[in-house]
Amino acid sequence: MKILVFSDSHGYNMGMAYAVERETPDAVLHLGDHADDARELERAYPGLAVIRVRGNNDFNPDVPLFAVTIFGGVRMYLTHGHRERVYGGSCEMVAQRAREEGCALAFFGHTHRPQVERTGGVLVCNPGSISLPRGGPASYGRLTVKDGQASLLEILDEDGGLLLREKPIGR
């Protein structure tokens, strides 16, 4: 199973659409700041599972601030990160909340900078921003799930070029 992870699209849907066309994922996770962009993906790709959370620039109360989702037997915590104080690259609170929810894998956005870090038994990932990157190229995440485990996590530039790879992940 292939899952694409986007954050901070800020109205730039083309980067996400190109990635979905190129990658043909089974699911998409959108970590906020223009969560409505994820709704556009749902409309364009009706068979695609799309999970989204609200960022600090999203105001639709029907979109949750965080979510716990399970794909292929892998339980994941999703948040934008602004409420977990990820400023300056600290992802400790994201990891703590993931542990509280029984997740060994967590995704956040907000900083517009890609980051992968193991903290307190949780693999925490920020895929960067698909539209307004800071300090590098536009980017997104690709998670591969096999046999009930997250087997590979990659950060890719908007053209699909590999920026970072993390494996094995485990449950």
Residue pairs with C-beta under 8 A, 6 or more apart in sequence:
1 26
1 27
1 71
1 72
1 144
1 145
1 146
2 23
2 24
2 25
2 26
2 27
2 142
2 143
2 144
2 145
3 25
3 26
3 27
3 28
3 29
3 71
3 142
3 143
3 144
3 145
4 16
4 19
4 20
4 23
4 25
4 27
4 28
4 29
4 140
4 141
4 142
4 143
5 28
5 29
5 31
5 107
5 125
5 127
5 140
5 141
5 142
5 143
6 16
6 19
6 28
6 29
6 30
6 31
6 37
6 38
6 127
6 130
6 140
6 141
7 30
7 31
7 32
7 33
7 55
7 80
7 107
7 108
7 109
7 110
7 112
7 126
7 127
7 128
7 129
7 130
7 140
8 31
8 32
8 33
8 34
8 55
8 109
8 110
8 112
8 128
8 129
8 130
8 131
8 132
9 15
9 16
9 30
9 33
9 34
9 37
9 38
9 129
9 130
9 131
10 33
10 34
10 37
10 57
10 129
10 131
10 132
11 34
11 37
11 131
12 37
12 130
12 131
12 132
13 37
13 40
13 41
15 130
15 131
15 138
15 140
15 158
16 28
16 37
16 41
16 130
16 140
17 41
17 44
18 158
19 130
19 140
19 156
19 158
19 160
20 28
20 41
20 44
20 45
20 48
22 160
23 142
23 160
25 48
25 142
26 48
26 49
26 71
27 48
27 49
27 50
27 51
27 71
28 38
28 41
28 48
28 49
28 50
28 51
29 50
29 51
29 52
29 69
29 76
29 78
29 107
30 37
30 38
30 41
30 50
30 51
30 52
30 53
31 52
31 53
31 55
31 78
31 79
31 80
31 81
31 107
31 108
31 109
31 110
31 127
32 52
32 53
32 54
32 55
32 56
32 57
32 58
32 63
32 79
32 80
32 109
32 110
33 55
33 56
33 57
33 58
33 80
33 109
33 110
34 55
34 57
34 58
35 52
35 53
35 54
35 55
35 58
35 60
35 63
36 58
36 60
38 50
38 52
39 50
39 52
41 48
41 50
42 48
42 50
49 71
51 67
51 69
51 78
52 63
52 67
53 63
53 64
53 65
53 66
53 67
53 78
53 79
53 80
54 60
54 63
54 64
54 65
54 80
55 80
55 82
55 109
55 110
56 80
56 82
56 110
58 80
65 79
65 80
65 83
66 77
66 78
66 79
66 83
66 97
67 77
67 78
67 79
68 75
68 76
68 77
68 78
68 101
68 102
68 103
69 75
69 76
69 78
70 76
71 145
72 145
72 146
72 148
73 145
73 148
73 149
74 105
74 145
74 148
74 149
74 150
74 171
75 101
75 102
75 103
75 104
75 105
75 171
76 103
76 105
76 106
76 107
77 94
77 97
77 98
77 101
77 103
77 105
77 106
77 107
78 106
78 107
78 108
79 94
79 97
79 106
79 107
79 108
80 108
80 109
80 110
81 91
81 94
81 108
81 109
81 110
81 111
81 126
82 110
84 91
84 93
84 94
84 97
84 108
85 93
86 93
86 94
86 108
86 110
86 111
86 126
87 111
89 111
89 113
89 115
91 106
91 108
91 115
91 117
91 119
91 124
91 126
92 119
92 120
94 106
94 108
94 119
94 122
94 124
95 106
95 119
95 120
95 121
95 122
95 124
96 120
97 106
98 104
98 105
98 106
98 122
98 124
99 120
99 121
99 122
103 122
104 121
104 122
104 123
104 169
104 170
104 171
105 122
105 123
105 125
105 143
105 150
105 169
106 122
106 123
106 124
106 125
107 124
107 125
107 126
107 127
107 141
108 124
108 125
108 126
109 126
109 127
109 129
110 126
111 126
111 134
112 128
112 129
112 132
112 133
112 134
113 126
113 128
113 129
113 133
113 134
113 135
113 136
114 126
114 127
114 128
114 136
114 139
114 141
114 155
114 163
114 164
115 124
115 125
115 126
115 128
116 123
116 124
116 125
116 126
116 153
116 155
116 164
116 166
117 123
117 124
117 125
118 124
123 150
123 153
123 166
123 169
125 141
125 153
125 155
125 166
127 139
127 140
127 141
127 155
128 136
128 138
128 139
128 140
128 155
129 138
129 139
130 138
130 139
130 140
130 158
131 138
132 138
133 139
136 163
137 157
137 158
137 163
138 157
138 158
139 155
139 156
139 157
139 158
139 163
140 155
140 156
140 158
141 153
141 154
141 155
141 156
142 152
142 153
142 154
142 155
142 156
143 150
143 152
143 153
143 154
144 150
144 151
144 152
144 153
144 154
145 151
148 171
149 168
149 169
149 170
149 171
150 169
150 170
150 171
151 167
151 168
151 169
152 165
152 166
152 167
152 168
152 169
153 165
153 166
153 167
153 169
154 162
154 163
154 164
154 165
154 166
155 162
155 163
155 164
155 165
156 162
156 163
157 163
